[in-house]
C-alpha cells in the first residue's frame, strides 16, 4: 500500500510538472507566437479550470488564490528575465563584433536559473496538494493517471 501511495504522488507531480514545464518553456524560451503575456494568462486559466473541478471549500479557495498569486508572480518574473535576456542578446548581436561566447554565456546563465524556478513551483504544487481532502486528492490522482497513460507512447521502455 505504501508503494501505491508513492506512485500516486509521482503521478500527480508528473502531471503538474508537465503543465509547469510548458509555462517554464514559455518563460525562458522564444515563443512569441504564443501571444506574449497572454500565454501566462492561458496557463493560469487552465490551472483554474482544473482546480474548479475540485470544488474547493472557502478556506481552500483562499489558500489556492494565495498559491496562484505566487505562481503568477513566478511566471511574471521568469518572463521579465526572458525579455531582458533577449535584449542583451540582441545588443550583442547588433554590436560591431558579436561574440558568440558572450551570447551563449547569457543563455546558459538563464538556463542555470531554471531548476530554482521549477523547484519553487513544485513547492507550490506540493502545498496545494497537501491542502486537499482525500476525495479531492483522489480526483487529482485519477487525472494524473489519465495524463500518464496518454503520455505512455513518449516514454521509453528500457
N, C-alpha and C positions, 0 to 999 in steps of 0.2 A: 504493500500500500504506500509505503514511503517513497518508493521509486516512482509510482504513479504520480504522486504529488510533485515530484521533481520534474517529471515530463510535462505536467500541466504548466508549471511555471515557465519552463523552457519554451513551450508552445506560445504562451501569451507574450513573453518577452520577444520572441522571434517575430511574431505578427506585428507587434507595435514597433519593433526595431525597423521592420521593412517600411512602415509608414514614415517613421522619423528619418530613415535613410533618404527617402525621397526629398524630405524637407532639407536635409543636410546637403544633398546634391544641389538643390536649388540655391541654398545659402552660399555655397562655396564654388559653384560652377557657373559657366557662361550659358545660362539658359534663358536669355532674354525673350525667346519666343514663347515662353510660358507666361508671359504677361507681367514681368517685374513683380511689384508688391502684391499684385492680385493672386499670385501663386500662394503666397503665405496665407492670404485670406482663405483660399480654397483648401489648403491643408487643415487649417483650424476649423473650417466649416465641416470638413469631412470627419474630423475627430468629434466635433459637436454632434453630428448626426449619429455616430456610433454610441456616444455617451447618452444621448437622448433615449436610445433603445433600452437603456438600463433602468430607466425610471428612478432616478436618484431621489433620495429624501431631501428635504430642505437643507439640512446641515451638510449632507454630501454635496449638494449642488453648490453651496457656498465654498466648500473646500475645493471642488472642481474648478470653480471660477478663479480661485487664487492660483491653482496649478496652471490653469490655462493662461493667465496673465504672465506667469513666469515663462512658460513655453513661448508665448508671443514675444516677450522681451528677448529671449534667447535667439529666436528666429530673426528678429529685427537687428540685433547686434551682429549676427553672422552675415546678414545681407549687407549691412553697412561695411563690415570688414571686407566682404567680397567686392563691393563697389570701390572701396579705397584701394584694394589690390589692383583692380583693373586700371585705375587712374595712374598708379605708379608704373605698372607695366606699359601702359600707353605712352607715358612720359619717356620711359627708357627706350621704347621702340622708335619714338619720333625724334630722339636725340641724334647728334651728329654721327656717333659710332655706337650703335646699340650693342650692349654686352649681354650675350645670352646667359652667361653665368649669373649676372645680376637678376635677370628675368626669372630664370629657374630657381634662384635662391628665394626670390619673393614668393613664388608659388609654393615652394617647399615649406617656407615658414607658415604659410596659410594652412597647408595640409597638416602640418605638425600640430596645429591647434584643434584639429577635427576630433581626436579622441576625447579631449576635455569637453568639447561641445556635446558629443554623443553621450558621454558619461553623465553629464548633468541632466540631459534629457531622459536618460534611462532611470535616473534617480526619481524624476517626476513620475515616470510610468510606475515604478515600484510604489511610490507614495500613493498614487491614485488607486492602484490595485488593492493595496492594504486597507483602504478606507471602505471598500465594498463589502456588502454582506455575502453570505455563502451563495445565495441564489444568483446574485449579480456576478460573482466570481465564476460560477458555472457557465453563465452566458458568455463571459469573456473567453473562457477556456474553449467552449464549443466553437466560437467564432475563430479563434486562433487555430484550432484543429482543422477547421474547414480551409483556412488560408494555407496551412501547411500541406494539406492534401493537394490543393491546387498547384502548389509550388513543387510538388514531388518531381515533376519532369525536369526541373532545373538542378536537382541535387544529384550528386554523383553517388553511384552505388558502392564504390570502393573506398 
